[in-house]
Amino acid sequence: MPETNAPAVATTAAACPECNAEVAFDRAPRRHEIARCRACAAELEVTSTDPLSLELAPEVEEDWGE
C-alpha cells in the first residue's frame, strides 16, 4: 500500500459557550484572540489555550473620557 506524504491538517477546537457548536482554529489560537462561531455568529474570546477555553467576548463600551 503506497504511503501518502500529504501533511495532516491539525486543527484545534473548542465548544461555543453560546450554542455548543465546535469552533475550530487552523492554527494555534492566542489568549485574548477574538473568534466568531460559524453556527450562531457569537463573538468569542480565547480565555485559555491549554486547555482551549472560549467565553463570550465582552461588549465594547463607549469611553466618555471619564
Steps between C-alpha positions, in 0.01 A plus 500: 500500500659833397554764766375851445720792592210741536538705816234446760290807566518556873213692644428610851137525605280583797127521560317830456364606842188644332383211278747217576609473133864420428717808438813390313828684451738422212795612711569521871279775645643766729358607834257795465457431126148567373328236287150466358284190528388397151182342636356786709727796406591567865826689556723290722819570690773241556541502878741207524713310252585192708236372522330707231214698652261750342266755659263754352703808410420805714297777341706803407375792705525869417778687677368846578836626628424427862 
